[in-house]
């Protein structure tokens, strides 16, 4: 059984602290923005599109300065920017709507620096034999935090008038972000002296690993951008109460804790295809059910299923991305592919959110918009599996041959 190195553990702890801060405030962030902007869903989607664009620009900027600034320092800058973003929200309070666009730019750039550095650190620190365990424990930590924080967040929000409860949560999240910044001191100051070839990789043709990676990441981004934008808003339309939603999220997160902890122990290169096919098929069915039956019992049932299997995908997906980037070669390094993948990722996010914006503009019923978007997400789940199967056959040709008895 492969154990995580001390460097891997430090990187994992930083990720866990960031997750703690984001879960504290992030469960209801879109509901908060909806309230703060007097129900302007279109404005929220536009600001999220801006976040994703500036996040990509941060990856480009990071690739230009990586030879002069250590990867760990860039990660620290990113964490500080995220902390400052939420601090500014605390200060602006009722004036938030006026500054939503510049805040989106700042938040996107800071988040981009964090993920740019973290992806490079994972590639440098985490061995392929550690990936299943690292991402599995990362998912487990997020699930543990998800057990308590949504219910507590919902309780705090509903116990105060106006947006006071949200401001309290933002303040708590700042503590976690500050601890994450402090813990980056435990990660060595890795440097990268070689140039990152973003544009050269983007122009690359005929490389099956790169083609699979960019298509895979594009579909994931479309799906996740839509889900991240609408799922909690959909739940709020159905329940009209953050406290109830928080309790349900916490309950299903408890299921995820056990599921993800178990999966971290059983996930291997040999069985990732089988698990992902099961996950993609079930998730596709769940989203189709939500589209057909947008009612409370179905939503609760889907949430429970999410709790059981969503962590499986969250463990497999990043591992597959790193496997593809590590095998693409073609005269480039793994880091080149990891950074270049942010371009199809950003395009997928923009297209996903733009589709949401167009449907909101042309369809009067919010619930009907959500139902159509759930269909898109459902198709995306099975399409992800097909891409890897068709283009690299889930790396089956690299697995050891089974010896017949």
HELIX and SHEET records of a PDB file:
HELIX    1   1 UNK A    6  UNK A   26  1                                  21    
HELIX    2   2 UNK A   29  UNK A   36  1                                   8    
HELIX    3   3 UNK A   41  UNK A   65  1                                  25    
HELIX    4   4 UNK A   71  UNK A   92  1                                  22    
HELIX    5   5 UNK A   93  UNK A   99  5                                   7    
HELIX    6   6 UNK A  100  UNK A  125  1                                  26    
HELIX    7   7 UNK A  128  UNK A  158  1                                  31    
HELIX    8   8 UNK A  164  UNK A  183  1                                  20    
HELIX    9   9 UNK A  184  UNK A  186  5                                   3    
HELIX   10  10 UNK A  198  UNK A  202  1                                   5    
HELIX   11  11 UNK A  208  UNK A  239  1                                  32    
HELIX   12  12 UNK A  242  UNK A  266  1                                  25    
HELIX   13  13 UNK A  272  UNK A  292  1                                  21    
HELIX   14  14 UNK A  296  UNK A  327  1                                  32    
HELIX   15  15 UNK A  334  UNK A  362  1                                  29    
HELIX   16  16 UNK A  366  UNK A  392  1                                  27    
HELIX   17  17 UNK A  393  UNK A  398  5                                   6    
END                                                                             
